[in-house]
Amino acid sequence: MTQLSPLKLDRSQFELLDQNDSLAPMRDKFSLEEGLIYLDGNSLGVLPKATADHVSQVIKHQWGVDLIRSWNSHHWMQKPTQLGHKVGRLIGADVGQTIVCDTTSVNIFKLAAAAIKMRPDRSKLITETGNFATDLYLLQGLAKLLGDHIEVISLPRDEVLQAVDEDTALVLLTHVHFKTGSMWDMASVTQITQAQGALMMWDLSHSVGAMPIELDQINADLAVGCTYKYLNGGPGAPAFVYVAQRHLSQFEQPLTGWLGHAKPFDFVDDYQGATGIEQAMCGTPAVLGNAALEVALDLMLSADMAQVRRKSQHMGQLFIELIQQRCPWFELGSPTNPEQRGSQVSLTHPQGYAIMQALIARNIVGDFRAPNNLRFGFTPLYLRYVDLWDCVEALVDIMSTESWNQPQFLKQQAVT
Ligand SMILES: *Cc1c(COP(=O)(O)O)cnc(C)c1O
């Protein structure tokens, strides 16, 4: 990893890194307003330039003209499976194990319920305190629905693995933590979980599209993830589900809608689930969402994921170095070791919210996660090295002049 000399940090070094960056040409594939520095692609990815035309085609010609015939002629019905194959290539999943449908939240519920059915004599669902809220809430809701014999156990990160035992049905963890960017070692955690006979579910929302993931290689059981973050599928884009091939014959998810049926168009009265990953589906696919997602997935698949990860780690490293040298006001809220960090860096400060608002007012967009985290996401396909320099330059100014301390920045908005 290139280390910058503390003595001669200046913008020109970052310009040089951009000139030598083999991913730099990818930036032109994205629609980014001039002057915007976007460090929030870990929350909502940027619009690919090709998306608007493709979605508009689907609206005008497929929906607008071909109407209901499009389910066949434009393969609307096959899209969840086709896009599942594409997501599968990004997460190291061979065909037939991944499908695009519903939201990550709904998919967590389906897979957790299916896991409990696959481990009927076990009572514990284990997760991490401070996991993304929806992951916690869905396990809690499921346990409440199923009654007293199912218990959700949330523990601090360093106590999670010791708690996995012969009464554990499922462990649900988020590969890269949404606030801190801390990353679990998927292979070893999966192995430890499986050694107790429990199933492992990975939430890949904060890692898919940011680094290589090899689900089949690590013998993964179950995974879910979202496609509007690093994958740039668009706001509310459909999520994905992965179920390892070896589990599909026992896999039974509870949202037994018609499209998970073995033969949806027979319209028989009794449910019989499809034998493949299609059983993870519930109702009608989001055709327009899928259209936007397809463009984004094709774009992501055109990049070399190992290279994406290298640039992301390098950017994180440089950003941390800049902060440590120039911004004494902040604590680092992320691991310093790039091998233990996803594609984001969090800084903590008691006035984090107002500071982020002041930064956003300068068209440098990161985000804030309560109580005190300023998050900066690194998306190597469209972020430049100079953006890091300019962001830190602005932070230095905001902090040294205390320009964050103004009423318009202190007032909390609904979405942070
Ligand atoms: C973003 C994110 C989600 C999002 O779930 P939705 O159902 O799309 O709202 C879920 N889990 C994690 C870990 C996330 O980061």
Ligand as a Chemical Component Dictionary entry (heavy atoms), coordinates in Angstrom:
data_LIG
# 
_chem_comp.id                   LIG 
_chem_comp.type                 NON-POLYMER 
_chem_comp.pdbx_formal_charge   0 
_chem_comp.three_letter_code    LIG 
# 
loop_
_chem_comp_atom.comp_id 
_chem_comp_atom.atom_id 
_chem_comp_atom.alt_atom_id 
_chem_comp_atom.type_symbol 
_chem_comp_atom.charge 
_chem_comp_atom.model_Cartn_x 
_chem_comp_atom.model_Cartn_y 
_chem_comp_atom.model_Cartn_z 
_chem_comp_atom.pdbx_ordinal 
LIG C1 C1 C 0 -29.027 -1.110 3.952 1  
LIG C2 C2 C 0 -29.181 -2.316 4.792 2  
LIG C3 C3 C 0 -30.400 -3.000 4.825 3  
LIG C4 C4 C 0 -31.565 -2.442 4.062 4  
LIG O1 O1 O 0 -32.739 -3.128 4.187 5  
LIG P1 P1 P 0 -34.011 -2.630 3.377 6  
LIG O2 O2 O 0 -34.970 -3.709 3.512 7  
LIG O3 O3 O 0 -33.550 -2.373 1.969 8  
LIG O4 O4 O 0 -34.469 -1.339 3.969 9  
LIG C5 C5 C 0 -30.480 -4.161 5.580 10 
LIG N1 N1 N 0 -29.418 -4.614 6.266 11 
LIG C6 C6 C 0 -28.226 -3.961 6.261 12 
LIG C7 C7 C 0 -27.064 -4.497 7.018 13 
LIG C8 C8 C 0 -28.090 -2.791 5.529 14 
LIG O5 O5 O 0 -26.931 -2.144 5.529 15 
# 
loop_
_chem_comp_bond.comp_id 
_chem_comp_bond.atom_id_1 
_chem_comp_bond.atom_id_2 
_chem_comp_bond.value_order 
_chem_comp_bond.pdbx_ordinal 
LIG C1 C2 SING 1  
LIG C2 C3 SING 2  
LIG C2 C8 DOUB 3  
LIG C3 C4 SING 4  
LIG C3 C5 DOUB 5  
LIG C4 O1 SING 6  
LIG O1 P1 SING 7  
LIG P1 O2 DOUB 8  
LIG P1 O3 SING 9  
LIG P1 O4 SING 10 
LIG C5 N1 SING 11 
LIG N1 C6 DOUB 12 
LIG C6 C7 SING 13 
LIG C6 C8 SING 14 
LIG C8 O5 SING 15 
# 
